[in-house]
Amino acid sequence: MASMKKCIAALAATTLAVTLTLPAATAEAPAKSIRISSYKGSTLEVGERSGLIIGPSGTDYTVTSSDPDTVAVEQVLTFWAAVAKAEGSAEITASNSAGESGTVTLTVGPATPDTPEAPADGNSVSLTDNLEIRQEMIRLINQTRKANGVSELPINEALMNSAQACSNRRYTWHHAPEESKAAADAGYPYGFGDNLTVFTGTADAAQHAVDNWINSPGHFETMIDPRCDCIGVGVTQYNGITYCYLFLGIPNSINFYA
């Protein structure tokens, strides 16, 4: 009987210990949040516009500014952009219907005098060309990655610039040395996977490009590579032809041109 009482007491103590630790475990569960960043970085010049990158993808967001007179926000189709109005700082908040939110602080400095932009190698117009198409392409790629059980990827500015520089050259097949050098020159220090597609027409370009990669086994495997941790895309439209590049960063891999 004494032995049975000891067992009952031990069981009660164990149950109590578990009950007491439950609130602590619940309190430590991380809250979900929304990722928001500015394509052109956290510092803008007066008069400058920058696309806002918001994730996870596939969700409707409401975006507000703490000071619209300093940084206003505008929605164009499914995209949001920050517009630098005056010097100062403002907090940009993205929220969804589930009550989740994320913020980014943007600082606006004085505008600098216009200077001629040095073109990238090979028929470049601007590294920020077709930004809305490129943002939509990234959304579709991340949607595809998520559907296939791999992580969505944040934008890397160096890969965005190098992918655009390569698309501006209007390559119709891969030029591996030039692509690798473009990434290194833009400041990306590692190796990367890349896809290229070229097609006639300019309508629904983002969907057309991603569909082409989904329907090509090798390109699809590159697009959903789980090793990758960041993304950049380039889109050039010239004489009714669309040229699209996808660069996916692979951390700690080697780019022999870097």
N, C-alpha and C positions, 0 to 999 in steps of 0.2 A: 504493500500500500504506500509506504514511504517513497519507494522508487517511482510509483505511478504519479504521485503528487509532484515529484521533481520534474518528471517529463512534461506534465501539464504546465507547470510554472515556466519551464524552458520554452515551450511552444508559445505561451502567452507573451513572453519577453521577445521572442523572435518576431511574432506578429506585430507587436508594438513598435519594434525597431523599424520594420518595413513601412508601417503606417507613418511613422515620424519622418522618414526620409523622402516620402513621395512629394510633399510640397517643394522641397529643395530641388528635386529632379525636374519638376514642372517649371520652377522659376528659372532654371538654367537653359531651358529650350530656347534656341535662338529665334528671334522674330524674323519673319520674311521681310524683305525689302526690295525696292525697285532700283535698278541701276540706271543712272542718268549721267551722261557726259556730253561735252561739246566737241564737235569734230575739230574745230580750230583751236582747242585748248581752253584753259580757264581765263586767259587774258585776251581781250578783244580791243580793237581800236574804234573810236567813234565812227559810226556809219557802217561798221562791218557786220555781216550776217554770218551765222554759223549754224549748221544743222545740229539738232539734238539727237543723240543716240540713246534710246530708251529700251530697256529690256527687263524681264523676258519679252520676247516678241510674241505677236499674235494676240495682243491685249489692247483694248481701247483705254487711252490715258487722258486725263485732264492735266494740263500744264499751266502753271501760274508763275508770275514773277512778284517778288516782294516789293519791287520798285520799278513799275513799267516805264517811268520817265527816264530811268537809267538803262535798263535792259527790258525790252518788250519781247513777248513771245507771239509767234504767228503760226497758224496751222495751214499747211498747203497740202490738200488731199489727205493722205494718212500720215504726213510728216509734220514735225514741229521744228521751228527754227528760232534762234535767239537773235535779236536785233539790237545792236549797241547804239543807244540814243545819246548818252551823256556820260562824262567821266564819273566814276564811282563804282560801287559794288552792289550786286543784287543776288538774292538767292532764288534759284529756279527750282520749283517743286513739281514732280510728276506723281500723280495718284491714280488709283483705280477704284472700281466699285467695291472691291473687297476691303477697302480701308488701308491698303498698303501704300507706302509712299517712299520717295527717294529725293534727294536734293543735290544740287551742285551750285557752288558760288562762282559767279562770273564777275570779273573786274574789268572795267573799261578805262583805257588810257587815251591820251590825245591821239588824234589822227596824224599820221606821218605823211610828208609830201609824196605825191605819186612819183614812182621811179619806173623806168621800163623794166618789165619782167623778163628775166633771162629764161628763154625757153629750154625745156629739157631736151635731151638728145632726140632728134628725129621728129620734126613736125609737131611739136607740142604747142598747144594753145594755152592751157591752164591746168594745173594739177587739181583744181576744184571743178572741172567740167562735169556736167551731168550728175550733180550731187544727188538729186532726188532719185534718179534711176539707180544710182549706186547704193543709196540707203535701202531702197526696196529690194535690191539684189541681196544685200546682207541679211535683211529680214527673212527672205525666202530660204537662203542658205541655212540660217540658224534654225528656221522652222523644220527644214529637212534633217538637220543634225539631231534636233530634239526628238523628232519622230523615230529616229534610228538609234536612240539610246545613248547619244554622246552629247557633251556639253555644248551650249551656245558659246559663241566667241565674241570677245570685245574687239573693237576696232583698234588697229595699230596705225598711227599716222604715217610712219615710215613705209609700211606696206601699202597703205592707200596711195601714197605719192608715187612709189615705184611701180605699182600696178597701173596707175594712170599714165605714167611716163611711157610704159611699154605699150599700152593700148593706143596712145597717141602716135606711136611709130607705125601703127596699122600693120603689124605682123599678121601673116596668115598661117604661120606654123611657128613652133617653139624655137627660140634662139636662146638656148640655155646660158651661154656665157654673158650675153647682153642682159638677160633677165637677172642673173645673179649679181652682176655689177650694178644694175639699177637699184636693187635692194640694198646692197652695201653702201652705195653712194648716198642713198636716202637715210642711212643711219641704222638699218636693221642688221644686227651682228651675227645672226644665226642662219642656218639653212631653212628651206621652206618648200612646201608643195605648191604647185601652180597648175591651173587650168586655163585654157584659151578656147574661145569659140568665136567664130565669125559667121555672120548670116546676112542675107539680103533683107532690107526693111528696117524700120526704126520703131514701129509700134510694139507695145508690150515687151520692151527689150529685156527687162529684168526677168520676167517670167520665161521668155524665150531662151535666154542664156541658161537659166537654172534647169529648165526642162531638157535642154541639150546635154547638160552634164549628168542629170539623173538617168537619162537613157543611154549613156555610154558607160559601161562597167568600170573602166579604168578611171575616168573622170569622177564617177560617183564615189569610188573608194577614196580618192583624194579628198573629196568634199566632206566625207564623214570620218576622216582619219582622227582617231581619238588622241593621238599624240599632240595635235595642234592646240595652241593656246591663244591665238589672235588671228585677225583677218584683215585683208585689204583688197579692194576691188577697183578696177578701172574700166571705164566705158567711153568709147569714142565713136561718134557717128559722122560718116563722111560720104557724100555722094550716094546716099541711100543704103550704105553698108554699115553694119554695127560690129564693132570689135570689142570683145569683153575679156578681161583678165581677172583671175582669182588667185591671190597669194595667201597661203595659210602658213603662219609661223610655226616652226618646230623648235622649241627651246633646247639649247645645249647641243644642237646639231651644227654641222660645219658648212659655212659658205666660204669657199676658197678665195673669193674676191674681197672678203671682209678683212 
